[in-house]
Amino acid sequence: MTAPRACILSVSGHMLTDGEKALLARANPWGIILMGRSCGNPTQVTALTEAIRQTTGRNTLIFIDQEGGRVRRLRPPQWPEIPAPLTWLPLYKQDADLGREAVWLHHRLMAAELEPMGIRADCAPVVDLLHPDMDKIVGDRALGETAEQVADLAQSALKGLADGGVSGVIKHMPGHGRAEVDSHETMPVVRASRADVEQDIAPFRAVRHATMGMTAHLAYAALDNETTPATHSRKIIADIIRGEIGFDGLLMTDDLGMKALGGTLASRATRARNAGCDVILHCSGLDAWGKVLRDPDMVLREMSEIVDACPELSGEGLRRAKSADAAIREPKPFDKAEGRARMEALLAMRPTGAVA
């Protein structure tokens, strides 16, 4: 069997269209990411993930963005409420052990919903620092305000997912917290000093053992220049992500459809691969006007463009992809009802007046 193609694609709805079946069978993408448009209820999602694997003919890794709070594809009433990650920071400041437990439980509960449906990879945790004076693109998605807080809690988050049979994706390297604008709309340029940027890089070192990580569509004047985002920067990927951070896991791009990157989808993919990204992630999430993309024909066209720009995995990229697949374990025993009750109790323990 040939190696899978170096991309993670999305699909347009609750079921695979005939065109999507044909493309997935031909292209064999390494992974598939489910957007909200593909998540109706647990039974339907389970059927969709099974159909994807039947179509590709292998145990294709299924991803999702499920952080809690603003960023979640699985929403009530079909799925339980999960708060934003920053919710737990006041508790952590009051009692570090309880804060770690809360973050572990937060991610263990998400894994308990994902894994039974065949979703075994989550684009979480966010390892970016909260900088309150910057754009809210990170905001309450962050785990903390300091490198020490985030480094500590990100490890609890990854363990919570792993204990539930789900692999985490650390994001967004080398740090998204200083973005002054939303990278979904335009490319942020970080002009902070090298010493300041070091604070954002630091927490990623604590989780460099993660099997998968994601780049940031930000330019860093102190790390390369003001025109090349990390996703397209050989210098940042080689010297910072692989070098200073020491990350040797599979490196994927952030969503290639975001407006921070210019040019065609194919050119974006080629530049990212040339810069050192192992896998191209494309969600077909938004159209040119920022509206959610649901037209199956348009989604298929974008998917096809990405496929044509991505070769089969080989060399170090293939090795890292195999390691990421092999690292996923069966979930450990867990009682969801007890877990939910404990989470509610931990929420009640937060300091009075906590706003995070």
HELIX and SHEET records of a PDB file:
HELIX    1   1 ASP A   18  ALA A   27  1                                  10    
HELIX    2   2 GLY A   36  SER A   38  5                                   3    
HELIX    3   3 PRO A   42  THR A   56  1                                  15    
HELIX    4   4 PRO A   85  TRP A   88  5                                   4    
HELIX    5   5 LEU A   89  GLN A   94  1                                   6    
HELIX    6   6 ALA A   96  LEU A  114  1                                  19    
HELIX    7   7 GLU A  115  MET A  117  5                                   3    
HELIX    8   8 GLY A  139  ARG A  141  5                                   3    
HELIX    9   9 ALA A  147  ASP A  163  1                                  17    
HELIX   10  10 ARG A  194  ALA A  206  1                                  13    
HELIX   11  11 ALA A  230  HIS A  232  5                                   3    
HELIX   12  12 ARG A  234  LYS A  235  1                                   2    
HELIX   13  13 ILE A  236  GLU A  244  3                                   9    
HELIX   14  14 LEU A  265  ALA A  275  1                                  11    
HELIX   15  15 PRO A  296  ALA A  309  1                                  14    
HELIX   16  16 GLY A  315  ALA A  327  1                                  13    
HELIX   17  17 LYS A  336  MET A  349  1                                  14    
SHEET    1   A 6 SER A 167  GLY A 168  0                                        
SHEET    2   A 6 ALA A 121  ASP A 122  1                                        
SHEET    3   A 6 LEU A  61  ILE A  64  1                                        
SHEET    4   A 6 PRO A  29  LEU A  34  1                                        
SHEET    5   A 6 ARG A   5  LEU A   9  1                                        
SHEET    6   A 6 ILE A 280  LEU A 281  1                                        
SHEET    1   B 2 GLN A  66  GLY A  68  0                                        
SHEET    2   B 2 VAL A  71  ARG A  72 -1                                        
SHEET    1   C 3 ILE A 170  MET A 173  0                                        
SHEET    2   C 3 MET A 212  THR A 215  1                                        
SHEET    3   C 3 LEU A 250  MET A 252  1                                        
SHEET    1   D 2 VAL A 189  VAL A 190  0                                        
SHEET    2   D 2 ALA A 219  TYR A 220  1                                        
END                                                                             
